[in-house]
Amino acid sequence: MALIDWNPKKMSVGVEALDNDHRKLIEILNNLHDVVRNRRDRETIGQALHALASYADYHFECEERLLKLSRYPGLAAHREIHEALRVRVAKIGEDWRRSPDSVVTAEIFDFLSDWLLRHILGEDMKYKAHLAPRGAARPEG
């Protein structure tokens, strides 16, 4: 059972590359949830945590580059939000390396899934209208 399901009508920001990234982040988070729920080995959990942190960094860089090119006025605030998540995910990874059995809990999944949904549905939707007139955004069905 997936932790989060992609809903294009609610979650699409209208930019295919960013929507694909968001779907990938959801897929990685769902995979991490599945790995932990099925009590996989430490190495597999570590790889899943690393995949989430790495892909989030990649996505943030792409998103910020597009927002910069489009002269999005909320870019500085958006970058700060990304940085806060980078720090939090890095801390989760560090805590896991120190004490693997006590870190990856339901609270972590609640935080990550809540953050991802709030970020896409709240913060990312703020730039949707900005990108649309520039031709960068197009609705996804």
N, C-alpha and C positions, 0 to 999 in steps of 0.2 A: 504494500500500500504506500503510495507516494505521500510525502509530507506536504508538498505543494504541487498543484497542477497548474500548468500554463493556461491562461485564459486570454486569447488574443483580443477579444472585445474590451476587456478591462485593462489588460497589461501592455498592449502594444503602444509604443511611443511613436510609431509611424516611420521609424528608420529601420530598414531591414537588418542591417548589420548589428545595431544595438538590440533589437528584438531577439536576434539569434544569440547574442551574448547573454541576454537575460534568460532565455530558455536554457542555455548551457549552464549558467549558474544554478538555476533551479534543478537541473539534472544532476549536477555535482552534489548539491545539498541533499537531494533525495538519495543519491548513492551513499553518501556519508551516513545518513540516517539508517539506511538498509544495512550497511556494514556493521554499524554499532548495534543495531537491534538484533542482528543475527550473531552477535558476539564473535566477530571475525578476529583474526590474530592482530597483534599490535602493529606489525608492519603494514598490513592492509589499511588499518585505521589511520596510521601515520601518513600513508600515501594519499588517502582520501582528504585528510586535513590539508596536506600540502597542495593538492589539486585545487581545493577551494581557494586557498590564499593566493596561489599563483594566477588562477583564472580571474579572480576578482581584481588583482593588480593590473593584469592585461586589459580587462574591460574598462577599468577606471581610466587608464591612460588613453584608450581609444575614445571613450566618451568625452573626456576633458579636451582632447585634441579637436574633436568635431565642434564642441561648444566654443572653443577658442577661435577656430576658423570662422564660425558664424557670429562671433562677437556677442555671445550670450551674456547679458548683463548680470546674471546670477552665478557666473562661473566661480568666483572666489568662494562664495558660500557653499557651492556644490563640492568644490575641492576639499573644503574643511570637513564636510560630512564623509567624503570618501576616506580622508586621512584618519578620521576617528574609527572607521570600520577597519582600516588596515591595522591600526594599533590594537584594536580589540581581538581581531583574528590572530594576529601575531602572538598576543598574550595567551590565547587559547592554545595555540601550538606549543608555546614554551611551557605552559603549565602541564600540557599533556606529556611532553618529553620528560618532565620531572616526575610526574605521578600519573601514568596512563590510566590506571583503573578508577581514578576519582574525578577526572576532568570532563570527559565527554558524557554529559548527562542530558536529561530532558530539558533542563534549564538552558543549556547551550543551544539545543535545537529550537527551543522557544525563542531565544534571542535572535538566532540567525534567520529563522524563517520569518519572524515578525519584522526584523530589520529589512530583509530583502523585499518583502511585500510592501512595507511602508515606504521604502525607498523608491521602488518602481511606481507604485500607485500614487505616491505623494510627490517626492522630489523630482523624479524623472518626468512625470507628467507636466511639470512646470515648464520644461523646455520644449515640449511637443508643439505648442502653438508658436513658439519662436522659430522653430526649424521649418514648419510647414510652409510659410510664405517664401522661403528660400529654396524650395524644391527638394530639401533634404529629407523631408518627412512625407511618407505616403501611408495611407491606412493599410493595415494587414487584416485579412479576413481569417 
